[in-house]
Amino acid sequence: MNEEELRSEVLKALKQVAPEADTVTLVSEQTFRDQLGIDSIDYLNFIVGLEERLGLRIAEIDYPRLSSLAGCLGYLRQHLPAAGTVPDP
C-alpha cells in the first residue's frame, strides 16, 4: 500500500467517528483531539476502525502513537506488511 492509500484509509476511519471533520486542513503533527475535539470513546472507535479497515491488531499500549495523522502513518508504515493490501470492508 502506498503512502496516499494509507493516508486515505486513516482519514476514512477518522471520518467514521468525526463525520464533520475537515480532513483536508488537518495539521499532520497536531493531535486529533486538539483539532477535532474527539473524546476518548471516539478515539477508541477510530482505532477499532483502523484495525478493521487494515486487518491489523493494534496493541493498547500503542494507542497514543496514533493520536495524530503523522503518528498514525508512521506507526502503520512500521506495522503493515510492505506488500500488504487493504481488506475489503
C-alpha positions in Angstrom: 0.0 0.0 0.0 1.4 3.4 -0.9 1.5 6.5 1.3 -1.5 8.1 -0.3 -3.7 4.9 0.0 -2.6 4.6 3.6 -3.4 8.2 4.3 -6.8 7.8 2.7 -7.7 4.8 4.9 -6.7 6.7 8.0 -8.9 9.6 7.0 -11.8 7.4 6.2 -11.6 5.8 9.7 -11.4 9.3 11.2 -14.5 10.4 9.2 -16.4 7.5 10.7 -16.1 8.9 14.2 -16.0 12.6 13.2 -18.1 13.0 10.0 -17.9 16.8 10.3 -14.1 16.8 10.3 -12.4 18.8 7.6 -9.6 16.3 6.9 -8.1 18.5 4.2 -6.9 21.0 6.7 -5.6 18.6 9.3 -2.2 19.6 10.7 -0.2 16.4 10.5 1.6 16.6 13.8 -1.2 18.0 15.9 -3.4 15.6 17.8 -6.9 14.7 16.5 -8.3 15.6 19.9 -6.8 19.1 19.7 -8.0 19.7 16.2 -11.4 17.9 16.2 -12.3 17.7 19.8 -12.9 14.0 19.7 -13.4 12.3 23.0 -11.8 9.0 24.3 -14.8 6.9 23.0 -14.5 8.4 19.6 -10.7 7.8 19.7 -11.2 4.2 20.6 -13.7 3.8 17.8 -11.2 5.3 15.4 -8.6 2.7 16.5 -11.1 -0.1 16.0 -12.0 1.3 12.6 -8.3 1.3 11.6 -7.9 -2.3 12.8 -11.0 -3.4 10.8 -10.0 -1.5 7.6 -6.4 -2.6 7.6 -6.7 -6.1 9.1 -4.3 -5.2 11.8 -4.3 -5.6 15.6 -3.1 -2.5 17.4 -1.8 -3.1 20.9 -3.4 -0.8 23.5 0.0 0.4 24.6 0.5 1.8 21.1 -2.8 3.8 21.0 -1.1 7.1 22.0 1.2 6.7 18.9 -1.8 7.1 16.7 -3.1 10.3 18.1 -2.1 12.4 15.1 -2.0 11.9 11.4 1.8 11.8 11.3 1.8 9.3 14.2 -0.8 7.1 12.5 1.1 7.0 9.2 4.4 6.3 10.9 3.0 3.5 13.1 1.1 1.9 10.2 4.1 2.0 7.9 6.1 0.1 10.5 3.4 -2.5 11.2 1.8 -3.2 7.9 3.4 -5.7 5.6 5.3 -4.0 2.8 3.2 -5.7 0.1 0.0 -5.6 2.2 -3.3 -4.7 0.9 -6.4 -3.2 2.5 -9.0 -5.9 3.0 -12.5 -5.3 1.6 -14.7 -3.6 4.2 
